Amino acid sequence: MTIQTPQRIGLFGGTFDPVHLGHLRTAIELAENYSLSQLRLLPNHRPAHRDQPTVSTAQRIEMLEIATQNLSQLIIDPREAMRDKASYTFDTLTEFKQECPDSTLIFFMGQDAFSAFDTWYRWHEILELANLVVIDRPDANLSDWALNLMAKQADKIGDRIIDSATGVIECCSVTQLAISATDVRQRIANRQSVDFLVPERIKQYIVKHRLYSEARN
C-alpha cells in the first residue's frame, strides 16, 4: 500500500490590482522555499483591511490567469473574490480545512499585515487552522505586539517547524522587487512606461481594456 504524503498548501492573498512582477517573483520563491504542492493565489473582492480595488474582480482574476499560465504550482483560487461581502481569512482557512483536512496549510502575509494581526477577524482561531509565514520587507518593522505574539507562540508550541502542525509563526526573506501596484497604477495614469514592472501580456491587457487611466492614491 502506498502512503501518500500530506499536501502542503500555501495561501497568498491580495488585491492584485494589477498583478505585477513583485507578486509573481515572491510567489515562485515561496512555492520553492516551502516545498509546496500548490500555492493558491487568492484575489480579494471586498478586502477587509485594504482600499477597494480600482478595476472589476473579473478583470483582476483574468490578469492573474494570464500571468500564471505557465506556472503550474500557482493556482488562482477565486473563492474570496466571489464573496459578496468583506473577505475574512478565517472563513477561507475554515473552508480549506474542511476540503483538505490532512493538508498542511501555510498562510503568507507581509510584515505590515502581521503587525496589525490582532485586528483581524477571529485571529486567535486562525492560528488553530494554519501556520503563518511573515514575509520580510526592508521598509517595514514588526510591531511590539507582533514580536510578543511570536515569542508567546514559540513558548506555547516549542520548537516545532512547519510540518503537519498548525500555529507555527516564522519569518522568511524573498527577493525584494521594489514594485507596488499603486505605483503601477499611477504610472499608467500619468502615461509613463510600466515595462519590466508587469508582465508584457499584462501590459497589453491593460492597454487593450484601457485600465487605470485615472489612478487613485
Backbone as CSV, one residue per row, in Angstrom:
resi,resn,N_x,N_y,N_z,CA_x,CA_y,CA_z,C_x,C_y,C_z
1,MET,0.838,-1.190,0.000,0.000,0.000,0.000,0.880,1.249,0.000
2,THR,0.576,2.186,-0.880,1.348,3.415,-0.992,0.844,4.440,0.015
3,ILE,1.756,4.973,0.813,1.393,6.013,1.766,1.586,7.371,1.106
4,GLN,0.518,8.143,1.033,0.587,9.443,0.391,1.047,10.498,1.390
5,THR,2.008,11.320,0.957,2.473,12.424,1.791,1.429,13.527,1.793
6,PRO,1.065,14.048,2.966,0.076,15.125,3.005,0.523,16.321,2.176
7,GLN,-0.418,16.943,1.531,-0.109,18.118,0.725,0.275,19.297,1.600
8,ARG,1.146,20.124,1.052,1.487,21.405,1.679,0.907,22.492,0.798
9,ILE,-0.110,23.155,1.296,-0.835,24.145,0.509,-0.541,25.537,1.064
10,GLY,-0.026,26.401,0.200,0.222,27.786,0.581,-0.911,28.680,0.121
11,LEU,-1.182,29.714,0.897,-2.239,30.667,0.583,-1.643,32.064,0.579
12,PHE,-1.813,32.756,-0.537,-1.201,34.077,-0.722,-2.269,35.012,-1.278
13,GLY,-2.792,35.884,-0.434,-3.896,36.743,-0.836,-3.459,38.146,-1.206
14,GLY,-4.376,38.881,-1.816,-4.112,40.266,-2.177,-5.153,40.776,-3.141
15,THR,-5.066,42.063,-3.431,-5.991,42.623,-4.423,-5.482,42.376,-5.842
16,PHE,-4.136,42.308,-6.010,-3.545,42.092,-7.341,-4.147,43.086,-8.342
17,ASP,-3.942,44.352,-8.054,-4.634,45.427,-8.787,-3.647,46.449,-9.347
18,PRO,-2.833,46.050,-10.384,-2.808,44.766,-11.086,-1.714,43.845,-10.527
19,VAL,-1.737,42.579,-10.971,-0.645,41.668,-10.647,0.621,42.201,-11.318
20,HIS,1.742,42.156,-10.590,2.997,42.658,-11.144,4.123,41.664,-10.860
21,LEU,5.320,41.978,-11.338,6.435,41.041,-11.230,6.857,40.814,-9.781
22,GLY,6.629,41.782,-8.911,6.925,41.585,-7.496,6.066,40.483,-6.898
23,HIS,4.751,40.484,-7.220,3.859,39.410,-6.762,4.362,38.048,-7.248
24,LEU,4.669,37.976,-8.527,4.984,36.697,-9.152,6.320,36.148,-8.662
25,ARG,7.331,37.020,-8.522,8.630,36.558,-8.028,8.499,36.031,-6.601
26,THR,7.762,36.752,-5.767,7.539,36.310,-4.389,6.824,34.968,-4.365
27,ALA,5.776,34.820,-5.166,5.002,33.580,-5.183,5.858,32.387,-5.584
28,ILE,6.682,32.553,-6.600,7.543,31.459,-7.064,8.519,31.045,-5.963
29,GLU,9.125,32.023,-5.304,10.104,31.697,-4.263,9.438,31.034,-3.061
30,LEU,8.241,31.476,-2.695,7.533,30.850,-1.578,7.203,29.393,-1.903
31,ALA,6.749,29.138,-3.118,6.429,27.768,-3.521,7.656,26.873,-3.462
32,GLU,8.800,27.416,-3.884,10.045,26.629,-3.867,10.574,26.458,-2.438
33,ASN,10.644,27.543,-1.693,11.267,27.509,-0.365,10.506,26.625,0.622
34,TYR,9.184,26.523,0.441,8.377,25.736,1.376,7.888,24.420,0.777
35,SER,8.488,24.037,-0.355,8.180,22.748,-0.993,6.666,22.532,-1.076
36,LEU,5.975,23.531,-1.616,4.522,23.488,-1.652,4.019,22.580,-2.770
37,SER,2.970,21.842,-2.473,2.269,21.094,-3.519,1.602,22.085,-4.460
38,GLN,1.116,23.165,-3.893,0.479,24.228,-4.671,0.450,25.493,-3.837
39,LEU,0.493,26.615,-4.532,0.325,27.915,-3.880,-0.929,28.549,-4.466
40,ARG,-1.919,28.760,-3.613,-3.177,29.351,-4.043,-3.087,30.876,-3.974
41,LEU,-3.288,31.531,-5.101,-3.370,32.984,-5.134,-4.834,33.364,-4.952
42,LEU,-5.105,34.169,-3.933,-6.477,34.462,-3.531,-6.794,35.940,-3.742
43,PRO,-7.259,36.306,-4.931,-7.656,37.707,-5.125,-8.888,38.037,-4.286
44,ASN,-8.844,39.190,-3.632,-9.969,39.628,-2.824,-11.042,40.276,-3.688
45,HIS,-12.270,40.262,-3.205,-13.352,41.034,-3.824,-13.558,42.321,-3.041
46,ARG,-13.880,42.168,-1.754,-14.022,43.311,-0.877,-13.118,43.090,0.338
47,PRO,-11.815,43.403,0.213,-10.886,43.136,1.307,-11.247,43.923,2.559
48,ALA,-11.095,43.273,3.711,-11.488,43.904,4.970,-10.449,44.896,5.474
49,HIS,-9.191,44.772,5.037,-8.124,45.585,5.607,-7.436,46.476,4.564
50,ARG,-8.015,46.609,3.371,-7.369,47.409,2.337,-8.406,48.257,1.609
51,ASP,-7.886,49.235,0.824,-8.771,50.006,-0.037,-9.399,49.090,-1.074
52,GLN,-10.552,49.503,-1.578,-11.237,48.702,-2.578,-10.480,48.749,-3.908
53,PRO,-10.466,47.645,-4.659,-9.778,47.616,-5.958,-10.361,48.636,-6.931
54,THR,-9.529,49.024,-7.917,-9.940,50.061,-8.859,-10.542,49.501,-10.144
55,VAL,-10.339,48.208,-10.422,-10.965,47.594,-11.599,-11.816,46.422,-11.124
56,SER,-12.556,45.830,-12.035,-13.501,44.790,-11.642,-12.786,43.534,-11.147
57,THR,-13.494,42.776,-10.341,-12.972,41.500,-9.845,-12.654,40.568,-11.005
58,ALA,-13.540,40.511,-11.984,-13.338,39.613,-13.128,-12.062,39.968,-13.888
59,GLN,-11.777,41.255,-14.040,-10.567,41.667,-14.760,-9.306,41.325,-13.976
60,ARG,-9.330,41.488,-12.668,-8.159,41.153,-11.865,-7.886,39.647,-11.906
61,ILE,-8.955,38.851,-11.875,-8.785,37.399,-11.977,-8.238,37.018,-13.346
62,GLU,-8.755,37.646,-14.377,-8.289,37.339,-15.735,-6.813,37.688,-15.891
63,MET,-6.390,38.811,-15.316,-4.973,39.165,-15.400,-4.110,38.144,-14.663
64,LEU,-4.570,37.681,-13.515,-3.828,36.648,-12.785,-3.721,35.369,-13.601
65,GLU,-4.803,34.974,-14.242,-4.787,33.763,-15.059,-3.801,33.888,-16.214
66,ILE,-3.760,35.057,-16.828,-2.825,35.301,-17.922,-1.384,35.232,-17.412
67,ALA,-1.133,35.855,-16.271,0.230,35.964,-15.743,0.782,34.624,-15.274
68,THR,-0.085,33.687,-14.900,0.376,32.410,-14.318,0.168,31.223,-15.246
69,GLN,-0.088,31.477,-16.504,-0.387,30.402,-17.448,0.645,29.286,-17.448
70,ASN,1.917,29.630,-17.352,2.981,28.631,-17.453,3.620,28.315,-16.106
71,LEU,2.938,28.665,-15.024,3.456,28.417,-13.677,2.522,27.425,-12.990
72,SER,2.811,26.141,-13.137,1.862,25.111,-12.736,1.613,25.064,-11.228
73,GLN,2.580,25.499,-10.415,2.394,25.458,-8.969,1.462,26.557,-8.458
74,LEU,1.275,27.587,-9.261,0.449,28.715,-8.847,-0.971,28.516,-9.365
75,ILE,-1.919,28.474,-8.451,-3.314,28.228,-8.795,-4.160,29.424,-8.370
76,ILE,-4.961,29.927,-9.289,-5.850,31.037,-8.967,-7.085,30.471,-8.282
77,ASP,-7.335,30.925,-7.074,-8.485,30.459,-6.295,-9.419,31.650,-6.084
78,PRO,-10.574,31.675,-6.754,-11.435,32.862,-6.740,-12.442,32.911,-5.597
79,ARG,-12.353,32.016,-4.618,-13.419,31.913,-3.611,-13.638,33.227,-2.864
80,GLU,-12.560,33.925,-2.504,-12.736,35.183,-1.789,-13.313,36.252,-2.708
81,ALA,-12.902,36.220,-3.968,-13.398,37.202,-4.924,-14.887,37.026,-5.200
82,MET,-15.380,35.816,-4.989,-16.787,35.538,-5.267,-17.700,35.888,-4.090
83,ARG,-17.126,36.221,-2.950,-17.949,36.572,-1.791,-18.467,37.994,-1.928
84,ASP,-19.757,38.150,-1.828,-20.344,39.489,-1.927,-20.421,40.120,-0.537
85,LYS,-19.293,40.088,0.142,-19.188,40.672,1.479,-17.708,40.801,1.787
86,ALA,-17.382,41.408,2.918,-15.982,41.508,3.313,-15.371,40.117,3.403
87,SER,-14.129,40.005,2.951,-13.464,38.706,2.879,-12.578,38.513,4.098
88,TYR,-12.821,37.435,4.848,-12.065,37.160,6.059,-11.217,35.905,5.890
89,THR,-9.955,36.000,6.314,-9.034,34.873,6.221,-9.538,33.686,7.025
90,PHE,-10.145,33.933,8.177,-10.665,32.831,8.994,-11.642,31.983,8.188
91,ASP,-12.552,32.620,7.442,-13.532,31.875,6.652,-12.844,31.035,5.582
92,THR,-11.857,31.622,4.931,-11.144,30.909,3.864,-10.400,29.694,4.409
93,LEU,-9.691,29.876,5.511,-8.947,28.760,6.097,-9.878,27.667,6.611
94,THR,-11.023,28.057,7.142,-12.002,27.065,7.589,-12.471,26.214,6.419
95,GLU,-12.715,26.842,5.275,-13.130,26.102,4.079,-12.034,25.141,3.636
96,PHE,-10.800,25.617,3.611,-9.692,24.754,3.187,-9.518,23.564,4.124
97,LYS,-9.677,23.808,5.411,-9.518,22.728,6.385,-10.593,21.668,6.189
98,GLN,-11.784,22.091,5.801,-12.860,21.139,5.544,-12.614,20.374,4.250
99,GLU,-12.076,21.060,3.249,-11.838,20.424,1.947,-10.602,19.529,1.959
100,CYS,-9.582,19.928,2.704,-8.312,19.200,2.709,-7.875,18.978,4.156
101,PRO,-8.590,18.133,4.904,-8.333,18.007,6.345,-6.944,17.500,6.699
102,ASP,-6.294,16.769,5.810,-4.980,16.206,6.108,-3.824,17.068,5.594
103,SER,-4.152,18.181,4.954,-3.109,19.030,4.376,-2.530,19.986,5.411
104,THR,-1.285,20.354,5.193,-0.647,21.403,5.982,-0.904,22.735,5.295
105,LEU,-1.538,23.663,6.004,-1.870,24.965,5.438,-0.862,26.005,5.913
106,ILE,-0.351,26.778,4.967,0.613,27.837,5.273,0.079,29.137,4.694
107,PHE,-0.192,30.088,5.571,-0.729,31.377,5.130,0.409,32.402,5.143
108,PHE,0.623,33.048,3.995,1.704,34.022,3.851,1.150,35.437,3.978
109,MET,1.882,36.279,4.701,1.450,37.661,4.873,2.682,38.558,5.034
110,GLY,2.524,39.846,4.732,3.614,40.795,4.868,3.775,41.260,6.308
111,GLN,4.911,41.886,6.591,5.180,42.373,7.935,4.147,43.395,8.383
112,ASP,3.732,44.272,7.469,2.759,45.305,7.835,1.433,44.682,8.243
113,ALA,1.007,43.650,7.510,-0.251,42.974,7.845,-0.136,42.246,9.176
114,PHE,0.995,41.587,9.403,1.150,40.829,10.643,1.216,41.744,11.865
115,SER,1.760,42.934,11.684,1.837,43.877,12.797,0.450,44.291,13.282
116,ALA,-0.531,44.194,12.398,-1.910,44.534,12.767,-2.789,43.290,12.851
117,PHE,-2.167,42.134,13.040,-2.897,40.869,13.019,-3.963,40.804,14.101
118,ASP,-3.760,41.531,15.198,-4.740,41.498,16.297,-6.055,42.176,15.933
119,THR,-6.087,42.880,14.787,-7.337,43.498,14.328,-8.109,42.579,13.384
120,TRP,-7.530,41.441,13.041,-8.159,40.532,12.094,-9.293,39.755,12.762
121,TYR,-10.274,39.426,11.987,-11.437,38.673,12.457,-11.017,37.293,12.946
122,ARG,-11.278,37.000,14.222,-11.026,35.703,14.847,-9.566,35.245,14.651
123,TRP,-8.659,36.185,14.917,-7.255,35.894,14.649,-6.720,34.763,15.528
124,HIS,-7.210,34.625,16.762,-6.754,33.527,17.606,-7.007,32.173,16.925
125,GLU,-8.175,32.069,16.282,-8.563,30.796,15.672,-7.826,30.527,14.366
126,ILE,-7.345,31.599,13.725,-6.530,31.409,12.522,-5.296,30.562,12.853
127,LEU,-4.729,30.788,14.037,-3.541,30.050,14.451,-3.836,28.580,14.724
128,GLU,-5.118,28.248,14.899,-5.507,26.850,15.106,-5.799,26.140,13.788
129,LEU,-5.828,26.899,12.710,-6.146,26.339,11.398,-4.936,26.214,10.482
130,ALA,-3.942,27.083,10.685,-2.833,27.147,9.727,-1.562,27.613,10.416
131,ASN,-0.466,27.546,9.669,0.798,28.153,10.063,0.912,29.510,9.370
132,LEU,1.636,30.433,9.981,1.824,31.759,9.402,3.285,31.959,9.024
133,VAL,3.492,32.471,7.833,4.831,32.875,7.412,4.779,34.355,7.097
134,VAL,5.613,35.121,7.800,5.647,36.572,7.661,6.787,36.939,6.717
135,ILE,6.447,37.602,5.626,7.439,37.929,4.598,8.143,39.230,4.971
136,ASP,9.466,39.158,5.083,10.261,40.340,5.435,10.157,41.402,4.355
137,ARG,10.118,42.652,4.810,10.169,43.784,3.891,11.197,44.775,4.422
138,PRO,12.096,45.262,3.561,13.161,46.150,4.055,12.644,47.475,4.596
139,ASP,11.456,47.893,4.178,10.929,49.188,4.602,9.899,49.067,5.722
140,ALA,9.826,47.904,6.369,8.819,47.697,7.416,9.452,46.999,8.612
141,ASN,8.902,47.280,9.779,9.339,46.619,11.007,8.128,46.038,11.713
142,LEU,8.332,44.941,12.420,7.241,44.344,13.160,6.931,45.178,14.401
143,SER,5.662,45.274,14.723,5.234,45.985,15.925,5.637,45.196,17.164
144,ASP,5.668,45.879,18.311,5.964,45.190,19.566,4.944,44.084,19.822
145,TRP,3.685,44.361,19.495,2.644,43.347,19.692,2.952,42.094,18.878
146,ALA,3.357,42.276,17.616,3.648,41.131,16.743,4.845,40.335,17.268
147,LEU,5.875,41.022,17.715,7.042,40.333,18.259,6.675,39.548,19.512
148,ASN,5.833,40.136,20.347,5.388,39.437,21.558,4.564,38.205,21.213
149,LEU,3.701,38.306,20.185,2.903,37.154,19.789,3.792,36.015,19.301
150,MET,4.795,36.338,18.507,5.713,35.310,18.016,6.418,34.622,19.178
151,ALA,6.844,35.408,20.169,7.532,34.830,21.326,6.584,33.946,22.140
152,LYS,5.355,34.412,22.356,4.377,33.630,23.113,4.024,32.335,22.391
153,GLN,3.867,32.428,21.067,3.512,31.235,20.307,4.652,30.228,20.317
154,ALA,5.895,30.718,20.264,7.049,29.823,20.314,7.121,29.118,21.667
155,ASP,6.818,29.857,22.740,6.799,29.239,24.066,5.694,28.186,24.164
156,LYS,4.582,28.457,23.516,3.418,27.576,23.610,3.632,26.261,22.874
157,ILE,4.196,26.332,21.675,4.288,25.128,20.841,5.703,24.555,20.782
158,GLY,6.665,25.233,21.409,8.022,24.706,21.423,8.760,24.948,20.109
159,ASP,9.629,24.006,19.778,10.498,24.174,18.604,9.926,23.533,17.344
160,ARG,8.612,23.391,17.295,8.012,22.751,16.113,8.298,23.573,14.865
161,ILE,8.473,22.872,13.783,8.614,23.520,12.487,7.337,23.281,11.698
162,ILE,7.233,23.927,10.560,6.034,23.757,9.748,6.056,22.376,9.113
163,ASP,5.243,21.483,9.651,5.103,20.154,9.055,3.610,19.855,8.970
164,SER,3.113,19.022,9.844,1.668,18.763,9.842,0.972,19.577,10.916
165,ALA,1.726,20.435,11.585,1.183,21.190,12.709,0.467,22.451,12.244
166,THR,-0.108,23.141,13.212,-0.650,24.481,12.986,-0.055,25.391,14.046
167,GLY,-0.214,26.678,13.847,0.195,27.627,14.863,1.639,28.060,14.841
168,VAL,2.448,27.502,13.931,3.830,27.948,13.817,3.854,29.316,13.141
169,ILE,4.634,30.230,13.696,4.819,31.542,13.078,6.304,31.719,12.817
170,GLU,6.671,31.977,11.578,8.072,32.227,11.281,8.191,33.302,10.209
171,CYS,9.369,33.887,10.128,9.639,34.912,9.117,10.450,34.308,7.976
172,CYS,10.317,34.882,6.811,11.119,34.436,5.670,11.494,35.644,4.822
173,SER,12.572,35.486,4.090,13.031,36.534,3.178,12.888,36.044,1.749
174,VAL,12.501,36.943,0.876,12.425,36.651,-0.554,13.133,37.774,-1.303
175,THR,13.384,37.542,-2.574,13.977,38.595,-3.394,13.018,39.779,-3.451
176,GLN,13.515,40.936,-3.032,12.658,42.115,-2.959,12.724,42.902,-4.264
177,LEU,11.604,42.978,-4.934,11.471,43.839,-6.109,10.639,45.040,-5.683
178,ALA,11.216,46.208,-5.745,10.547,47.412,-5.238,9.479,47.879,-6.222
179,ILE,8.424,47.068,-6.304,7.305,47.357,-7.214,6.031,47.371,-6.383
180,SER,5.195,48.356,-6.605,3.900,48.389,-5.925,2.800,48.600,-6.952
181,ALA,1.642,48.007,-6.676,0.514,48.177,-7.588,0.091,49.637,-7.657
182,THR,0.198,50.358,-6.533,-0.151,51.782,-6.525,0.722,52.551,-7.502
183,ASP,2.028,52.266,-7.473,2.950,52.944,-8.385,2.645,52.589,-9.834
184,VAL,2.341,51.318,-10.095,1.998,50.903,-11.463,0.777,51.678,-11.950
185,ARG,-0.253,51.763,-11.102,-1.471,52.490,-11.500,-1.176,53.962,-11.776
186,GLN,-0.366,54.571,-10.919,-0.031,55.981,-11.096,0.753,56.210,-12.387
187,ARG,1.673,55.307,-12.690,2.448,55.443,-13.924,1.555,55.365,-15.155
188,ILE,0.604,54.429,-15.109,-0.312,54.299,-16.244,-1.167,55.557,-16.379
189,ALA,-1.666,56.075,-15.255,-2.483,57.287,-15.285,-1.681,58.476,-15.814
190,ASN,-0.374,58.481,-15.530,0.488,59.575,-15.990,1.114,59.303,-17.357
191,ARG,0.688,58.220,-17.998,1.179,57.828,-19.315,2.684,57.586,-19.316
192,GLN,3.147,56.949,-18.242,4.546,56.553,-18.138,4.672,55.056,-18.383
193,SER,5.879,54.625,-18.694,6.118,53.220,-19.009,6.005,52.341,-17.768
194,VAL,5.430,51.149,-17.958,5.439,50.120,-16.908,6.199,48.883,-17.387
195,ASP,7.061,49.073,-18.393,7.908,47.975,-18.863,8.761,47.452,-17.705
196,PHE,8.850,46.114,-17.593,9.639,45.413,-16.580,9.084,45.589,-15.153
197,LEU,7.880,46.134,-15.047,7.180,46.180,-13.760,6.043,45.164,-13.740
198,VAL,5.409,44.977,-14.887,4.358,43.970,-15.051,4.734,43.088,-16.241
199,PRO,4.236,41.843,-16.287,4.500,41.015,-17.461,3.986,41.687,-18.738
200,GLU,4.638,41.409,-19.847,4.274,42.047,-21.112,2.814,41.801,-21.463
201,ARG,2.322,40.590,-21.244,0.934,40.284,-21.608,-0.051,41.023,-20.703
202,ILE,0.359,41.316,-19.479,-0.493,42.106,-18.591,-0.523,43.560,-19.074
203,LYS,0.615,44.069,-19.492,0.646,45.432,-20.052,-0.279,45.530,-21.264
204,GLN,-0.228,44.522,-22.124,-1.088,44.526,-23.307,-2.567,44.476,-22.916
205,TYR,-2.882,43.692,-21.900,-4.275,43.595,-21.420,-4.742,44.941,-20.883
206,ILE,-3.903,45.609,-20.117,-4.259,46.906,-19.541,-4.513,47.931,-20.639
207,VAL,-3.641,47.930,-21.649,-3.809,48.866,-22.766,-5.095,48.552,-23.540
208,LYS,-5.312,47.278,-23.818,-6.490,46.861,-24.587,-7.783,47.278,-23.902
209,HIS,-7.843,47.113,-22.582,-9.073,47.402,-21.848,-9.078,48.792,-21.216
210,ARG,-8.032,49.567,-21.500,-7.932,50.958,-21.030,-8.114,51.064,-19.510
211,LEU,-7.379,50.235,-18.804,-7.475,50.215,-17.343,-6.536,51.248,-16.728
212,TYR,-6.912,51.721,-15.551,-6.096,52.596,-14.716,-5.755,53.934,-15.388
213,SER,-6.604,54.390,-16.273,-6.316,55.686,-16.901,-6.395,56.819,-15.889
214,GLU,-7.146,56.608,-14.814,-7.202,57.569,-13.714,-6.956,56.795,-12.426
215,ALA,-5.749,56.848,-11.912,-5.373,56.071,-10.733,-5.671,56.835,-9.461
216,ARG,-5.972,56.077,-8.400,-6.165,56.668,-7.083,-4.858,56.578,-6.293
217,ASN,-4.666,57.454,-5.337,-3.510,57.375,-4.441,-3.710,56.248,-3.455
